[in-house]
Amino acid sequence: MSLTEYNNNTGQVIANYLEGKYGFTKKDGPYQAAVLFAVNRIECLTDEFSRINDHVVFNRWVLSNAAYQSFSMKPEGRQAFIDWVADLEFTKLALPKPDLVIVLDLAVKTAIEQIRKRQGDKADIYERNIDMLEYCSKCYLSMASTKLAGLNYQVIDCYDWRKGKTLPAEEIHYLIWDHIAHL
């Protein structure tokens, strides 16, 4: 399932935010945005959805919120904020913890090329911010190495070091499948 879901109650608010229409400040924005994205996830988990699906693969979940929203924090406050997001979503809002978190380690330069190819001029404020993308890449790897929230992480290196280029999408697909097939 692809998140953020734009076709629910919070979806249009998030779309406007990602288009830069609200201008949250660095001081208040991370907390406001984190709650907004968390509520969006709650709206996606209806009883019917849970009843008809034994396993669900999301392209992003709670940790995406922690990484992206912590970018605008001062470095000394980032870890506390990341912990706050994990507590908000997993404890207070009782969102399900994933059985496995797969982090695709992809060069930011490659990610930007793919965003431009897919989105063109319609990239959102996060996708246009190269510094944010660099930070988030490091943040995901840090969360994986510290096992944030006690989760099971698997980092997949998406670069073929022998050939000096990014692995083809099909090969990355098989690497992902190797990790989820046993769930």
Salt bridges, closest charged atoms under 4 A:
GLU19 OE1 - LYS21 NZ 3.14
ASP87 OD2 - LYS92 NZ 2.24
GLU89 OE1 - ARG41 NE 2.78
GLU127 OE2 - ARG118 NH2 3.40
ASP160 OD2 - ARG162 NH2 3.85
